[in-house]
Amino acid sequence: MAKLQKSIQKKAALLKATLHLINNGGIQEASMAKIAKLAAVSPATIYLYFENKQDLINQLYLSVKEMYAKVAFENYESNNPVKKCFEQIWLNMARFKQDMPEESSFLSQCDNTPMIDEETREQGLVYLHPLFSLWERGQAEGIIKEISPYLLYAYTIYPTAFLMNMHARELFKVDNEVLHLAFQLAWDSIKV
C-alpha cells in the first residue's frame, strides 16, 4: 500500500512539475530533464508512468480537464431550468479559473496551441458533456439559439479566461458583482 501511495505521489509530482514548466516557459522549456529535476525524481522514472513527453502532456491535459469538470458540475442539478443550470455551471467555471490560475492558464494554452493531440482533445470534451447536453436541451426548448456548441462556448465560457487574466494582472477587479454581470452578458449572447 505504501509503495502504491509513493507511486501515485511521483506521478502527481511529475504532472505538477510539467504544469509549472509549461506555464512559466512554454512547452519547449518543459524538457524531460527539467521535469524530473523539479519533481525530484530520476529522468528514467518518467518513463515508468509516461511513454514520452507527448503522453505526459496529454495525460496532464486530461487530468486538468477532469479537475475543471469536477468544479464546473459541482452541485449541478440537471432538472433545474436551463438558465439556472447554466448560471451554476458558468459561475463554477469562473471560480475554477479564479482559484486555479495555473491549471486555467494551461487549459488556455492547450486551446490555442497544437500541443495536445486531437484524440486527447476529443477525450477531454467528454468531461464537458453535461454542458453540451444542457445547451441541446435549451435549444430544444427554444431558449438557446440554434448555433454550434463551439460558438456557444466561444461567447459564454471562453471570455472568463480573459477576465481572470485581467484580474490576476491586477488590471481589473473581478468580484461577485462583476461575475454576475459577466454571466448575464454571456447568457444574453446565446438566449433566443
MDAnalysis code that builds the backbone (N, CA, C; Angstrom):
import MDAnalysis as mda
import numpy as np

u = mda.Universe.empty(576, n_residues=192, atom_resindex=np.repeat(np.arange(192), 3), trajectory=True)
u.add_TopologyAttr("name", ["N", "CA", "C"] * 192)
u.add_TopologyAttr("resid", np.arange(1, 193))
u.add_TopologyAttr("resname", ["MET", "ALA", "LYS", "LEU", "GLN", "LYS", "SER", "ILE", "GLN", "LYS", "LYS", "ALA", "ALA", "LEU", "LEU", "LYS", "ALA", "THR", "LEU", "HIS", "LEU", "ILE", "ASN", "ASN", "GLY", "GLY", "ILE", "GLN", "GLU", "ALA", "SER", "MET", "ALA", "LYS", "ILE", "ALA", "LYS", "LEU", "ALA", "ALA", "VAL", "SER", "PRO", "ALA", "THR", "ILE", "TYR", "LEU", "TYR", "PHE", "GLU", "ASN", "LYS", "GLN", "ASP", "LEU", "ILE", "ASN", "GLN", "LEU", "TYR", "LEU", "SER", "VAL", "LYS", "GLU", "MET", "TYR", "ALA", "LYS", "VAL", "ALA", "PHE", "GLU", "ASN", "TYR", "GLU", "SER", "ASN", "ASN", "PRO", "VAL", "LYS", "LYS", "CYS", "PHE", "GLU", "GLN", "ILE", "TRP", "LEU", "ASN", "MET", "ALA", "ARG", "PHE", "LYS", "GLN", "ASP", "MET", "PRO", "GLU", "GLU", "SER", "SER", "PHE", "LEU", "SER", "GLN", "CYS", "ASP", "ASN", "THR", "PRO", "MET", "ILE", "ASP", "GLU", "GLU", "THR", "ARG", "GLU", "GLN", "GLY", "LEU", "VAL", "TYR", "LEU", "HIS", "PRO", "LEU", "PHE", "SER", "LEU", "TRP", "GLU", "ARG", "GLY", "GLN", "ALA", "GLU", "GLY", "ILE", "ILE", "LYS", "GLU", "ILE", "SER", "PRO", "TYR", "LEU", "LEU", "TYR", "ALA", "TYR", "THR", "ILE", "TYR", "PRO", "THR", "ALA", "PHE", "LEU", "MET", "ASN", "MET", "HIS", "ALA", "ARG", "GLU", "LEU", "PHE", "LYS", "VAL", "ASP", "ASN", "GLU", "VAL", "LEU", "HIS", "LEU", "ALA", "PHE", "GLN", "LEU", "ALA", "TRP", "ASP", "SER", "ILE", "LYS", "VAL"])
u.atoms.positions = np.array([
    [0.827, -1.198, 0.000],
    [0.000, 0.000, 0.000],
    [0.870, 1.260, 0.000],
    [1.931, 1.250, 0.793],
    [2.836, 2.398, 0.854],
    [3.526, 2.610, -0.490],
    [3.855, 1.508, -1.171],
    [4.510, 1.595, -2.482],
    [3.560, 2.217, -3.508],
    [2.281, 1.837, -3.468],
    [1.281, 2.393, -4.366],
    [1.117, 3.894, -4.114],
    [1.059, 4.282, -2.856],
    [0.917, 5.691, -2.496],
    [2.114, 6.499, -2.999],
    [3.298, 5.944, -2.854],
    [4.512, 6.622, -3.319],
    [4.485, 6.763, -4.847],
    [3.997, 5.744, -5.530],
    [3.886, 5.774, -6.979],
    [2.909, 6.868, -7.417],
    [1.787, 6.958, -6.735],
    [0.781, 7.992, -7.033],
    [1.379, 9.375, -6.801],
    [2.147, 9.518, -5.730],
    [2.775, 10.804, -5.418],
    [3.806, 11.198, -6.473],
    [4.579, 10.230, -6.968],
    [5.578, 10.520, -8.005],
    [4.904, 10.970, -9.293],
    [3.863, 10.277, -9.689],
    [3.148, 10.656, -10.912],
    [2.554, 12.047, -10.755],
    [1.953, 12.328, -9.610],
    [1.379, 13.651, -9.351],
    [2.468, 14.727, -9.379],
    [3.632, 14.428, -8.820],
    [4.745, 15.388, -8.829],
    [5.219, 15.669, -10.251],
    [5.246, 14.638, -11.080],
    [5.637, 14.822, -12.478],
    [4.623, 15.687, -13.233],
    [3.351, 15.451, -12.993],
    [2.312, 16.254, -13.637],
    [2.388, 17.712, -13.176],
    [2.582, 17.910, -11.878],
    [2.666, 19.261, -11.325],
    [3.895, 19.991, -11.868],
    [5.014, 19.305, -11.950],
    [6.239, 19.912, -12.481],
    [6.047, 20.307, -13.948],
    [5.402, 19.448, -14.716],
    [5.153, 19.733, -16.127],
    [4.251, 20.951, -16.266],
    [3.206, 20.998, -15.470],
    [2.287, 22.139, -15.476],
    [3.045, 23.434, -15.201],
    [3.873, 23.420, -14.180],
    [4.632, 24.610, -13.789],
    [5.584, 25.048, -14.906],
    [6.311, 24.107, -15.464],
    [7.287, 24.447, -16.501],
    [6.615, 24.964, -17.777],
    [5.529, 24.347, -18.181],
    [4.825, 24.805, -19.386],
    [4.263, 26.206, -19.167],
    [3.690, 26.445, -17.999],
    [3.113, 27.761, -17.721],
    [4.167, 28.853, -17.625],
    [5.354, 28.495, -17.228],
    [6.387, 29.508, -16.993],
    [7.439, 29.593, -18.087],
    [7.346, 28.786, -19.101],
    [8.345, 28.879, -20.153],
    [7.900, 28.265, -21.463],
    [6.708, 27.716, -21.470],
    [6.224, 27.082, -22.684],
    [6.652, 25.631, -22.767],
    [6.129, 24.969, -23.763],
    [6.382, 23.542, -23.929],
    [7.861, 23.245, -24.175],
    [8.553, 24.178, -24.833],
    [9.971, 23.973, -25.118],
    [10.799, 23.930, -23.834],
    [10.400, 24.712, -22.840],
    [11.126, 24.752, -21.569],
    [10.863, 23.516, -20.708],
    [9.850, 22.770, -21.032],
    [9.480, 21.605, -20.231],
    [10.198, 20.357, -20.755],
    [11.511, 20.365, -20.660],
    [12.271, 19.183, -21.076],
    [12.088, 18.083, -20.039],
    [12.305, 16.861, -20.462],
    [12.158, 15.733, -19.534],
    [13.133, 15.872, -18.361],
    [14.327, 16.345, -18.623],
    [15.318, 16.518, -17.549],
    [14.842, 17.561, -16.533],
    [14.300, 18.673, -17.012],
    [13.803, 19.720, -16.106],
    [12.590, 19.234, -15.318],
    [11.728, 18.497, -15.994],
    [10.548, 17.953, -15.313],
    [10.989, 17.022, -14.183],
    [11.909, 16.114, -14.483],
    [12.400, 15.170, -13.471],
    [13.047, 15.908, -12.306],
    [13.856, 16.892, -12.624],
    [14.550, 17.646, -11.560],
    [13.548, 18.351, -10.651],
    [12.581, 19.044, -11.257],
    [11.583, 19.764, -10.471],
    [10.710, 18.812, -9.650],
    [10.448, 17.631, -10.187],
    [9.632, 16.634, -9.479],
    [10.455, 15.834, -8.473],
    [11.775, 16.040, -8.473],
    [12.697, 15.342, -7.565],
    [12.679, 13.826, -7.789],
    [12.712, 13.447, -9.061],
    [12.814, 12.030, -9.429],
    [13.892, 11.905, -10.510],
    [14.322, 10.695, -10.742],
    [15.302, 10.491, -11.811],
    [14.583, 10.582, -13.160],
    [15.288, 11.037, -14.212],
    [14.648, 11.118, -15.526],
    [14.050, 9.785, -15.993],
    [14.683, 8.684, -15.625],
    [14.171, 7.370, -16.039],
    [12.808, 7.068, -15.410],
    [12.539, 7.655, -14.254],
    [11.268, 7.429, -13.560],
    [10.085, 7.907, -14.404],
    [10.289, 8.958, -15.170],
    [9.203, 9.490, -16.006],
    [8.636, 8.391, -16.899],
    [9.531, 7.564, -17.429],
    [9.115, 6.552, -18.398],
    [8.425, 5.348, -17.755],
    [8.362, 5.329, -16.436],
    [7.559, 4.320, -15.748],
    [6.069, 4.683, -15.818],
    [5.806, 5.976, -15.979],
    [4.431, 6.474, -15.955],
    [3.936, 6.983, -17.314],
    [4.873, 7.388, -18.165],
    [4.514, 8.002, -19.439],
    [5.395, 7.455, -20.553],
    [4.806, 7.255, -21.728],
    [5.557, 6.733, -22.870],
    [6.608, 7.718, -23.360],
    [6.229, 9.002, -23.396],
    [7.107, 10.051, -23.898],
    [6.546, 11.397, -23.439],
    [7.154, 12.468, -23.886],
    [6.722, 13.807, -23.477],
    [5.291, 14.089, -23.931],
    [4.940, 13.673, -25.144],
    [3.585, 13.900, -25.638],
    [2.555, 13.192, -24.754],
    [2.849, 11.966, -24.366],
    [1.963, 11.221, -23.478],
    [1.824, 11.932, -22.130],
    [2.919, 12.431, -21.606],
    [2.909, 13.168, -20.338],
    [2.013, 14.399, -20.448],
    [2.173, 15.158, -21.500],
    [1.377, 16.382, -21.679],
    [-0.095, 16.036, -21.914],
    [-0.358, 15.009, -22.700],
    [-1.745, 14.584, -22.923],
    [-2.406, 14.151, -21.618],
    [-1.681, 13.387, -20.801],
    [-2.246, 12.936, -19.523],
    [-2.452, 14.109, -18.563],
    [-1.533, 15.070, -18.606],
    [-1.700, 16.275, -17.794],
    [-2.972, 17.006, -18.226],
    [-3.155, 17.147, -19.521],
    [-4.342, 17.812, -20.056],
    [-5.619, 17.122, -19.566],
    [-5.668, 15.805, -19.676],
    [-6.863, 15.084, -19.239],
    [-7.075, 15.204, -17.739],
    [-6.010, 15.197, -16.986],
    [-6.095, 15.348, -15.537],
    [-6.668, 16.720, -15.168],
    [-6.159, 17.767, -15.803],
    [-6.642, 19.120, -15.522],
    [-8.070, 19.297, -16.026],
    [-8.373, 18.741, -17.185],
    [-9.730, 18.843, -17.738],
    [-10.738, 18.146, -16.809],
    [-10.347, 17.008, -16.258],
    [-11.217, 16.306, -15.312],
    [-11.435, 17.150, -14.055],
    [-10.362, 17.764, -13.562],
    [-10.453, 18.639, -12.392],
    [-11.401, 19.812, -12.686],
    [-11.261, 20.398, -13.864],
    [-12.098, 21.515, -14.304],
    [-13.570, 21.093, -14.322],
    [-13.840, 19.924, -14.867],
    [-15.218, 19.433, -14.953],
    [-15.798, 19.153, -13.564],
    [-14.983, 18.620, -12.673],
    [-15.485, 18.360, -11.307],
    [-15.943, 19.648, -10.653],
    [-15.173, 20.716, -10.823],
    [-15.556, 22.015, -10.267],
    [-16.772, 22.563, -11.027],
    [-16.738, 22.472, -12.353],
    [-17.815, 23.031, -13.184],
    [-19.178, 22.444, -12.841],
    [-19.229, 21.153, -12.559],
    [-20.517, 20.494, -12.347],
    [-20.798, 20.193, -10.877],
    [-20.055, 20.836, -10.004],
    [-20.293, 20.703, -8.566],
    [-21.670, 21.293, -8.230],
    [-22.466, 20.552, -7.497],
    [-23.832, 20.952, -7.098],
    [-24.765, 21.182, -8.282],
    [-24.442, 20.623, -9.415],
    [-25.258, 20.785, -10.617],
    [-26.468, 19.867, -10.545],
    [-27.636, 20.442, -10.760],
    [-28.878, 19.670, -10.781],
    [-29.543, 19.885, -12.136],
    [-29.473, 18.874, -12.969],
    [-29.922, 18.999, -14.360],
    [-31.420, 19.213, -14.517],
    [-32.199, 19.014, -13.446],
    [-33.648, 19.194, -13.569],
    [-34.075, 20.645, -13.329],
    [-33.148, 21.529, -12.988],
    [-33.466, 22.946, -12.824],
    [-33.690, 23.581, -14.195],
    [-34.293, 24.778, -14.233],
    [-34.455, 25.475, -15.514],
    [-33.094, 25.706, -16.191],
    [-33.107, 25.790, -17.513],
    [-31.874, 25.889, -18.301],
    [-31.001, 27.055, -17.836],
    [-31.587, 28.239, -17.693],
    [-30.781, 29.401, -17.300],
    [-30.133, 29.187, -15.939],
    [-30.894, 28.657, -14.997],
    [-30.346, 28.439, -13.653],
    [-29.212, 27.404, -13.698],
    [-29.396, 26.344, -14.461],
    [-28.336, 25.329, -14.616],
    [-27.085, 25.946, -15.226],
    [-27.293, 26.716, -16.287],
    [-26.155, 27.315, -16.968],
    [-25.428, 28.304, -16.056],
    [-26.179, 29.061, -15.283],
    [-25.552, 30.017, -14.352],
    [-24.689, 29.278, -13.329],
    [-25.188, 28.173, -12.804],
    [-24.415, 27.382, -11.832],
    [-23.105, 26.901, -12.454],
    [-23.201, 26.328, -13.647],
    [-22.007, 25.825, -14.328],
    [-21.051, 26.975, -14.637],
    [-21.580, 28.067, -15.165],
    [-20.753, 29.201, -15.563],
    [-20.001, 29.783, -14.361],
    [-20.716, 29.975, -13.255],
    [-20.065, 30.524, -12.053],
    [-19.027, 29.547, -11.500],
    [-19.319, 28.254, -11.559],
    [-18.336, 27.260, -11.114],
    [-17.075, 27.309, -11.993],
    [-17.273, 27.428, -13.306],
    [-16.126, 27.507, -14.212],
    [-15.314, 28.773, -13.943],
    [-15.995, 29.875, -13.699],
    [-15.301, 31.127, -13.378],
    [-14.516, 30.972, -12.079],
    [-15.122, 30.293, -11.103],
    [-14.429, 30.070, -9.821],
    [-13.168, 29.238, -10.032],
    [-13.258, 28.202, -10.870],
    [-12.080, 27.391, -11.175],
    [-10.976, 28.278, -11.752],
    [-11.342, 29.113, -12.714],
    [-10.345, 29.958, -13.373],
    [-9.745, 30.978, -12.405],
    [-10.525, 31.396, -11.440],
    [-10.031, 32.355, -10.455],
    [-9.178, 31.666, -9.386],
    [-9.614, 30.520, -8.923],
    [-8.938, 29.831, -7.819],
    [-7.771, 28.963, -8.267],
    [-7.746, 28.567, -9.515],
    [-6.708, 27.668, -10.013],
    [-6.063, 28.267, -11.264],
    [-5.344, 29.365, -11.096],
    [-4.804, 30.071, -12.268],
    [-3.798, 29.253, -13.079],
    [-2.983, 28.415, -12.429],
    [-2.013, 27.616, -13.192],
    [-2.722, 26.621, -14.100],
    [-3.699, 25.938, -13.551],
    [-4.445, 24.955, -14.330],
    [-5.240, 25.636, -15.439],
    [-5.830, 26.785, -15.113],
    [-6.595, 27.540, -16.095],
    [-5.711, 28.038, -17.234],
    [-4.538, 28.532, -16.891],
    [-3.587, 29.003, -17.906],
    [-3.174, 27.854, -18.826],
    [-2.932, 26.699, -18.236],
    [-2.548, 25.533, -19.029],
    [-3.653, 25.150, -20.014],
    [-4.903, 25.123, -19.544],
    [-6.007, 24.776, -20.448],
    [-6.127, 25.798, -21.580],
    [-5.925, 27.073, -21.265],
    [-5.971, 28.104, -22.308],
    [-4.877, 27.883, -23.340],
    [-3.674, 27.544, -22.871],
    [-2.582, 27.264, -23.806],
    [-2.931, 26.070, -24.693],
    [-3.535, 25.073, -24.099],
    [-3.910, 23.881, -24.864],
    [-4.951, 24.214, -25.927],
    [-5.846, 25.149, -25.613],
    [-6.862, 25.566, -26.580],
    [-6.248, 26.335, -27.744],
    [-5.110, 26.975, -27.502],
    [-4.539, 27.877, -28.500],
    [-3.262, 27.374, -29.163],
    [-2.846, 26.173, -28.852],
    [-1.639, 25.617, -29.464],
    [-1.906, 24.164, -29.848],
    [-1.074, 23.625, -30.714],
    [-1.256, 22.218, -31.108],
    [-0.555, 21.231, -30.168],
    [-0.323, 21.614, -28.905],
    [0.445, 20.721, -28.032],
    [-0.316, 19.476, -27.600],
    [-1.622, 19.472, -27.735],
    [-2.437, 18.306, -27.382],
    [-2.911, 17.653, -28.675],
    [-2.788, 16.323, -28.751],
    [-3.233, 15.665, -29.983],
    [-4.757, 15.617, -30.036],
    [-5.279, 15.452, -31.221],
    [-6.723, 15.542, -31.457],
    [-7.509, 14.470, -30.698],
    [-6.974, 13.275, -30.627],
    [-7.652, 12.195, -29.893],
    [-7.811, 12.571, -28.422],
    [-6.782, 13.168, -27.842],
    [-6.835, 13.579, -26.434],
    [-7.817, 14.731, -26.254],
    [-7.850, 15.660, -27.193],
    [-8.829, 16.757, -27.126],
    [-10.253, 16.197, -27.101],
    [-10.503, 15.196, -27.956],
    [-11.827, 14.572, -28.002],
    [-12.152, 13.912, -26.661],
    [-11.171, 13.257, -26.067],
    [-11.380, 12.646, -24.745],
    [-11.712, 13.728, -23.719],
    [-11.033, 14.855, -23.804],
    [-11.265, 15.956, -22.871],
    [-12.656, 16.540, -22.990],
    [-13.200, 16.552, -24.201],
    [-14.552, 17.077, -24.408],
    [-15.617, 16.254, -23.695],
    [-15.340, 14.984, -23.486],
    [-16.291, 14.110, -22.800],
    [-16.600, 14.655, -21.395],
    [-15.606, 15.253, -20.754],
    [-15.814, 15.801, -19.413],
    [-16.832, 16.940, -19.400],
    [-17.008, 17.608, -20.534],
    [-17.937, 18.730, -20.610],
    [-19.314, 18.332, -21.150],
    [-19.552, 17.046, -21.280],
    [-20.814, 16.547, -21.833],
    [-22.059, 17.130, -21.148],
    [-22.095, 17.253, -19.812],
    [-23.307, 17.837, -19.202],
    [-23.614, 19.255, -19.695],
    [-22.577, 20.038, -19.986],
    [-22.798, 21.388, -20.506],
    [-23.386, 21.320, -21.911],
    [-22.821, 20.471, -22.756],
    [-23.333, 20.341, -24.119],
    [-24.767, 19.809, -24.111],
    [-25.054, 18.892, -23.205],
    [-26.425, 18.366, -23.084],
    [-27.391, 19.463, -22.646],
    [-26.945, 20.311, -21.741],
    [-27.775, 21.422, -21.281],
    [-28.073, 22.361, -22.443],
    [-27.054, 22.679, -23.229],
    [-27.279, 23.559, -24.382],
    [-28.241, 22.927, -25.379],
    [-28.104, 21.625, -25.606],
    [-29.031, 20.929, -26.509],
    [-30.460, 21.013, -25.963],
    [-30.599, 20.825, -24.660],
    [-31.916, 20.933, -24.031],
    [-32.470, 22.349, -24.211],
    [-31.621, 23.345, -23.981],
    [-32.041, 24.738, -24.155],
    [-32.453, 25.038, -25.582],
    [-31.759, 24.453, -26.539],
    [-32.127, 24.640, -27.947],
    [-33.448, 23.941, -28.245],
    [-33.634, 22.746, -27.719],
    [-34.880, 22.005, -27.928],
    [-36.071, 22.742, -27.315],
    [-35.836, 23.443, -26.205],
    [-36.899, 24.197, -25.538],
    [-37.083, 25.588, -26.146],
    [-36.252, 25.934, -27.129],
    [-36.361, 27.239, -27.775],
    [-35.827, 28.386, -26.936],
    [-34.952, 28.065, -25.990],
    [-34.404, 29.070, -25.072],
    [-33.032, 29.561, -25.548],
    [-32.262, 28.657, -26.148],
    [-30.902, 28.965, -26.605],
    [-30.873, 28.931, -28.126],
    [-30.125, 29.867, -28.696],
    [-30.010, 29.966, -30.157],
    [-29.517, 28.654, -30.754],
    [-30.036, 28.339, -31.928],
    [-29.645, 27.131, -32.664],
    [-28.317, 27.391, -33.384],
    [-27.224, 27.377, -32.614],
    [-25.892, 27.576, -33.177],
    [-24.958, 26.493, -32.630],
    [-23.813, 26.387, -33.234],
    [-22.823, 25.381, -32.866],
    [-22.412, 25.505, -31.398],
    [-22.151, 24.366, -30.738],
    [-21.648, 24.438, -29.359],
    [-20.302, 25.169, -29.282],
    [-19.543, 25.168, -30.383],
    [-18.273, 25.908, -30.388],
    [-18.530, 27.410, -30.280],
    [-19.572, 27.892, -30.977],
    [-19.928, 29.313, -30.855],
    [-20.477, 29.615, -29.460],
    [-21.290, 28.711, -28.944],
    [-21.816, 28.908, -27.590],
    [-20.670, 29.008, -26.584],
    [-19.701, 28.125, -26.714],
    [-18.544, 28.126, -25.807],
    [-17.722, 29.405, -25.994],
    [-17.505, 29.783, -27.245],
    [-16.685, 30.962, -27.547],
    [-17.275, 32.238, -26.957],
    [-18.593, 32.345, -26.956],
    [-19.225, 33.571, -26.483],
    [-19.605, 33.552, -25.008],
    [-19.580, 32.393, -24.387],
    [-20.017, 32.341, -22.988],
    [-18.921, 31.920, -22.018],
    [-18.172, 30.904, -22.352],
    [-17.182, 30.349, -21.413],
    [-15.803, 30.957, -21.623],
    [-15.383, 31.022, -22.859],
    [-14.018, 31.469, -23.136],
    [-13.707, 32.872, -22.614],
    [-14.640, 33.822, -22.638],
    [-14.325, 35.158, -22.109],
    [-13.940, 35.178, -20.630],
    [-14.349, 34.170, -19.875],
    [-13.972, 34.165, -18.454],
    [-12.462, 34.034, -18.281],
    [-11.792, 33.355, -19.197],
    [-10.333, 33.245, -19.122],
    [-9.707, 34.627, -19.252],
    [-10.218, 35.440, -20.170],
    [-9.718, 36.802, -20.338],
    [-9.957, 37.616, -19.066],
    [-11.171, 37.540, -18.521],
    [-11.487, 38.283, -17.296],
    [-10.554, 37.903, -16.151],
    [-10.347, 36.612, -15.968],
    [-9.496, 36.165, -14.861],
    [-8.031, 36.535, -15.089],
    [-7.623, 36.582, -16.342],
    [-6.267, 37.020, -16.661],
    [-6.096, 38.499, -16.289],
    [-7.073, 39.319, -16.615],
    [-7.028, 40.741, -16.259],
    [-7.048, 40.919, -14.743],
    [-7.810, 40.073, -14.066],
    [-7.872, 40.114, -12.603],
    [-6.519, 39.727, -11.997],
    [-5.926, 38.658, -12.505],
    [-4.628, 38.193, -11.990],
    [-3.538, 39.232, -12.214],
    [-3.629, 39.961, -13.310],
    [-2.634, 41.000, -13.606],
    [-2.957, 42.314, -12.899],
    [-4.038, 42.311, -12.107],
    [-4.486, 43.466, -11.333],
    [-4.831, 44.668, -12.210],
    [-5.354, 44.381, -13.398],
    [-5.801, 45.435, -14.301],
    [-7.303, 45.676, -14.177],
    [-7.998, 44.681, -13.610],
    [-9.448, 44.764, -13.488],
    [-9.874, 43.877, -12.330],
    [-10.681, 44.404, -11.433],
    [-11.113, 43.620, -10.272],
    [-12.369, 42.827, -10.614],
    [-12.265, 41.518, -10.457],
    [-13.410, 40.646, -10.679],
    [-13.961, 40.244, -9.313],
    [-15.114, 40.800, -8.959],
    [-15.789, 40.451, -7.713],
    [-17.131, 39.805, -8.072],
    [-17.936, 39.520, -7.060],
    [-19.224, 38.852, -7.314],
    [-20.131, 39.665, -8.224],
    [-20.139, 40.980, -8.061],
    [-20.987, 41.828, -8.899],
    [-20.562, 41.727, -10.369],
    [-19.257, 41.783, -10.607],
    [-18.737, 41.673, -11.975],
    [-19.053, 40.288, -12.540],
    [-18.878, 39.247, -11.722],
    [-19.168, 37.893, -12.201],
    [-20.631, 37.749, -12.626],
    [-21.523, 38.282, -11.840],
    [-22.943, 38.163, -12.187],
    [-23.285, 38.991, -13.426],
    [-22.665, 40.152, -13.567],
    [-22.854, 40.947, -14.778],
    [-22.284, 40.210, -15.988],
    [-21.093, 39.625, -15.834],
    [-20.466, 38.877, -16.930],
    [-21.322, 37.679, -17.319],
    [-21.879, 36.997, -16.319],
    [-22.774, 35.882, -16.652],
    [-23.967, 36.378, -17.457],
    [-24.571, 37.480, -17.019],
    [-25.750, 37.989, -17.725],
    [-25.412, 38.342, -19.170],
    [-24.231, 38.921, -19.384],
    [-23.801, 39.231, -20.746],
    [-23.619, 37.950, -21.563],
    [-23.033, 36.928, -20.930],
    [-22.856, 35.641, -21.609],
    [-24.213, 35.047, -21.958],
    [-25.122, 35.056, -21.009],
    [-26.457, 34.493, -21.244],
    [-27.178, 35.255, -22.359],
    [-27.091, 36.584, -22.292],
    [-27.771, 37.401, -23.308],
    [-27.239, 37.122, -24.710],
    [-25.982, 36.699, -24.807],
    [-25.392, 36.447, -26.123],
    [-25.916, 35.161, -26.770],
    [-26.491, 34.250, -25.977],
    [-26.934, 32.974, -26.547],
    [-28.427, 32.714, -26.423],
    [-29.103, 33.489, -25.579],
    [-30.544, 33.226, -25.428],
    [-31.295, 33.700, -26.661],
    [-32.417, 33.083, -26.896],
    [-33.261, 33.436, -28.051],
    [-33.946, 34.751, -27.767],
])
